[in-house]
Amino acid sequence: MDADQAEALAEALGGSAWNSGGGIYLVRIERADGHLVVISDEAVCEYSDEEAFGSGHCISGILLQ
């Protein structure tokens, strides 16, 4: 998704838009329990914490393709 799409989705869901590099934008939602939900064009993934996100260890997800 582009920057405008990410900003709009982040605003609607209470998250933040994040540029992961190379023109790729994600939406990050930080839950009260410390988990992160990250949305891209391709998937919605839940990570147990920031470290798990950094290493790509998704604990649950939904492919959008």
C-alpha positions as CSV (number, residue, x, y, z in Angstrom):
1,M,0.0,0.0,0.0
2,D,1.1,3.6,-0.5
3,A,1.6,6.2,2.2
4,D,-1.9,7.7,1.8
5,Q,-3.6,4.3,2.0
6,A,-1.5,3.4,5.1
7,E,-2.3,6.7,6.8
8,A,-6.1,6.3,6.1
9,L,-6.2,2.7,7.4
10,A,-4.1,3.5,10.4
11,E,-6.4,6.4,11.3
12,A,-9.5,4.2,10.9
13,L,-8.0,1.4,13.1
14,G,-6.2,3.4,15.7
15,G,-2.7,2.4,14.6
16,S,0.2,4.1,12.9
17,A,1.5,4.0,9.3
18,W,5.1,2.8,9.0
19,N,7.5,2.9,6.0
20,S,9.4,-0.3,6.0
21,G,11.6,0.8,3.2
22,G,11.5,0.6,-0.5
23,G,8.2,2.4,-0.7
24,I,6.4,-0.4,1.3
25,Y,4.1,0.9,3.9
26,L,2.5,-1.1,6.8
27,V,0.0,-0.3,9.4
28,R,1.1,-1.1,13.0
29,I,-1.4,-1.5,15.8
30,E,0.0,-1.9,19.3
31,R,-2.4,-3.8,21.6
32,A,-2.7,-3.3,25.3
33,D,-1.2,-6.8,25.9
34,G,2.0,-5.8,24.1
35,H,1.2,-7.7,20.9
36,L,1.6,-6.0,17.6
37,V,-0.8,-6.4,14.7
38,V,0.8,-5.5,11.4
39,I,-1.2,-5.0,8.2
40,S,0.3,-5.0,4.7
41,D,-1.1,-5.4,1.2
42,E,-0.6,-9.2,1.5
43,A,-1.3,-10.1,5.1
44,V,-2.5,-9.3,8.6
45,C,-0.1,-10.7,11.2
46,E,0.1,-10.7,15.0
47,Y,3.4,-10.7,16.7
48,S,4.0,-11.3,20.4
49,D,6.2,-8.2,20.8
50,E,8.6,-5.8,18.9
51,E,11.4,-8.4,18.9
52,A,9.2,-11.0,17.3
53,F,8.2,-8.5,14.6
54,G,11.8,-7.6,13.9
55,S,12.7,-11.3,13.5
56,G,9.5,-12.1,11.5
57,H,8.0,-14.6,13.9
58,C,4.3,-14.1,13.3
59,I,2.2,-16.0,15.9
60,S,-1.0,-15.8,13.8
61,G,-2.0,-14.4,10.5
62,I,-4.3,-14.1,7.6
63,L,-3.2,-14.0,4.0
64,L,-5.1,-11.4,1.9
65,Q,-4.2,-12.7,-1.5
